[in-house]
Amino acid sequence: MKSVHDSLEAAEVLSGRGISAEVIDLRTIRPLDIDTLLSSLTKTNRVVVVEEGPLTGGWAGEVVARLTEEGLGDIEDIWRIATANGPVPYSPPLEDAFLPGAERIVGEVLARA
């Protein structure tokens, strides 16, 4: 998935700014590797889930829900970075601007740091 590569790029940029980020590539959400996610949450107390799909009805909401249900006591901050609730543009330049990329990930993390 593109989001994994964008997240790894964002983690590298954030590292240069003194923020350590652990990137987990879920590969599947069924089954969901909840133990790995909870382990990371326990270490960092923060989670951002990056998804190329829309904010409403996407799989990121399920991941956030499961982490909240099973790791609520460890959560300091948790949120999703996704696309707007609308159709994906057909034009490649518009699509690139529409999808969350490394720059947006960095910006949102820095805004919450």
Buried (B, 14 or more C-beta within 10 A) or exposed (E): EEBBEBBBBBBEBBEEEEBEBBBBEBEEEEEBBBEEBBBBBEEBBBBBBBBBBBBEEBBBBBBBEBBEEBBEEBBEEBBBBBBEEEEEEEEEEEEEEBBBBBEBBBEBBEEEE
